[in-house]
């Protein structure tokens, strides 16, 4: 079956760095996506990885290792507004997005 | 680019009535749109995949006669919750599949962009 695993909840301090991990097992692979979802709102696209390595976009970076079925989202210089759920999703061989359950990130002052 | 709208943003209705939710891709054509449901503090649940000009594909456990989906054009899909009951109260979110040619700056050539969601409350 297809499976995406990520931690349920993480807590970090304002100004610090946090890494949210995601492991996956899917039927085929056409890219891995990270979305951010604030409470009561729809998800917004954050990042995309299809090749191994690190993609940096401002304070956010995303890493992919296809051989290990592993990705992480790295958030630097955390701000209170970064408190949200972070969803990992993999596009399978049918170009369908398979979703993880999301990681709720709590930022403390 | 890649803006998706949903209407209405929220709706309150009486039990037994039907509610229609519209999902529009404003600046691109979407041959495929997706409908999700999300209960409080839970993850997204895919309800159905809507393809322009053909019948929707429903996920296991989703009643196709209760959740009617119509994708009549490349920019519009509608979800109608028929004979709504309190247990149908949820956050309904649509997404539209955007496919674009590769660019030198990289980025996904195939991804989903979400509408803002519709909060349905059935009394």
Interface residues (C-beta under 8 A of the other chain):
Chain A: X30 X31 X33 X35 X40 X41 X42 X43 X44 X45 X48 X50 X55 X87 X91 X95 X96 X97 X99 X100 X101 X102
Chain B: X34 X43 X44 X46 X49 X91 X93 X97 X106 X107 X108 X110 X111 X112 X113 X114 X115 X116 X117 X119
